[in-house]
């Protein structure tokens, strides 16, 4: 049975109209572009998010498990920074001035002075 060009065109329109979501690590502009369990994660450009990003897992909230701080919401850090040798931690609030820190993100002030980046050897300092 010959279906012709109209059938092919209708099939193409039907496929494009399904709104297939894109997967992990693929470029996106909105959360709706990504598969259901993913969000469109955009890097910051100053105070504004970039116009496009990549589909990624949503960031984790307070007391949720993490292996790196980047998995946590921007206002949190991963507790494994504070226990050398621990691979797993949970998303926690940043530390107060004078506390030991691994990176700027670990501090309420956003400033971790003297950190080598490979050990808990910095100190949370005033901004």
C-alpha positions as CSV (number, residue, x, y, z in Angstrom):
1,X,0.0,0.0,0.0
2,X,1.4,3.3,-1.0
3,X,1.0,6.1,1.6
4,X,2.6,9.0,-0.2
5,X,4.1,12.3,1.0
6,X,1.0,13.3,3.0
7,X,1.4,10.3,5.3
8,X,5.1,11.1,5.8
9,X,4.3,14.7,6.6
10,X,1.5,13.8,9.0
11,X,3.9,11.4,10.8
12,X,6.6,14.1,11.1
13,X,4.1,16.6,12.5
14,X,2.8,14.1,15.0
15,X,6.3,13.2,16.2
16,X,7.3,16.9,16.6
17,X,4.1,17.7,18.4
18,X,4.7,15.1,21.1
19,X,7.0,17.5,23.0
20,X,9.7,14.9,23.7
21,X,11.7,15.9,26.8
22,X,15.5,16.0,26.7
23,X,17.7,14.1,29.1
24,X,20.4,14.6,31.6
25,X,23.3,16.9,30.5
26,X,21.5,18.1,27.4
27,X,21.0,21.9,26.6
28,X,17.7,23.5,27.8
29,X,16.1,26.9,28.3
30,X,13.3,26.1,30.7
31,X,12.5,23.3,33.2
32,X,9.7,22.2,30.8
33,X,12.4,21.3,28.2
34,X,13.8,18.5,30.5
35,X,12.5,15.1,31.4
36,X,10.1,15.0,34.3
37,X,12.6,14.3,37.1
38,X,15.1,16.9,35.8
39,X,15.4,20.7,36.0
40,X,17.1,23.2,33.7
41,X,20.2,24.2,35.6
42,X,21.6,27.6,34.4
43,X,24.9,29.1,35.5
44,X,24.8,32.6,37.0
45,X,25.9,35.6,34.9
46,X,26.3,38.2,37.6
47,X,23.0,38.5,39.4
48,X,21.1,36.9,36.5
49,X,20.9,33.3,35.3
50,X,22.2,32.5,31.9
51,X,19.6,32.2,29.1
52,X,20.3,28.5,28.7
53,X,21.6,25.7,30.8
54,X,21.7,21.9,31.0
55,X,19.1,19.4,32.3
56,X,20.2,18.2,35.7
57,X,18.8,16.7,38.9
58,X,17.2,19.2,41.2
59,X,19.4,20.5,44.0
60,X,18.9,18.9,47.4
61,X,17.5,20.6,50.4
62,X,18.4,20.8,54.1
63,X,19.4,17.4,55.6
64,X,19.2,15.6,52.3
65,X,22.1,13.3,51.3
66,X,25.0,14.7,49.2
67,X,28.5,13.9,48.0
68,X,29.5,17.4,47.0
69,X,28.2,20.9,47.8
70,X,27.1,21.5,44.2
71,X,24.3,18.9,44.8
72,X,22.9,21.1,47.5
73,X,20.7,24.3,47.1
74,X,22.9,27.4,46.7
75,X,22.4,28.5,50.3
76,X,23.7,25.1,51.7
77,X,26.9,23.2,51.7
78,X,27.7,19.4,52.1
79,X,28.6,18.3,55.6
80,X,31.3,15.9,54.3
81,X,33.5,19.0,53.9
82,X,33.8,19.0,57.7
83,X,34.7,15.4,58.2
84,X,37.9,14.5,56.4
85,X,37.7,11.2,54.6
86,X,33.9,11.1,54.5
87,X,32.5,10.6,51.0
88,X,28.9,11.1,52.0
89,X,27.2,13.8,53.9
90,X,24.0,15.8,54.1
91,X,23.1,19.3,53.0
92,X,23.7,21.7,55.9
93,X,23.7,25.4,56.6
94,X,27.0,27.2,56.2
95,X,29.2,27.8,59.2
96,X,29.7,31.0,61.3
97,X,32.7,33.2,61.4
98,X,35.8,31.6,63.1
99,X,34.7,28.0,62.1
100,X,36.9,25.7,60.0
101,X,36.0,25.6,56.3
102,X,37.0,23.9,53.0
103,X,35.6,26.5,50.6
104,X,33.8,29.9,50.5
105,X,30.5,28.2,50.2
106,X,31.0,26.6,53.7
107,X,30.7,30.0,55.4
108,X,27.7,32.3,56.1
109,X,29.9,35.2,55.1
110,X,30.9,33.5,51.8
111,X,34.6,33.9,52.7
112,X,36.8,31.0,53.7
113,X,40.4,32.4,54.2
114,X,43.5,30.2,54.0
115,X,41.8,27.2,52.5
116,X,44.0,25.0,50.4
117,X,41.1,23.4,48.5
118,X,42.2,20.0,49.5
119,X,41.7,20.0,53.3
120,X,39.6,21.5,56.0
121,X,42.3,24.1,56.7
122,X,40.5,27.4,56.1
123,X,38.7,29.7,58.6
124,X,35.3,31.4,58.0
125,X,36.1,35.2,57.9
126,X,34.0,38.3,57.6
127,X,33.0,39.3,54.1
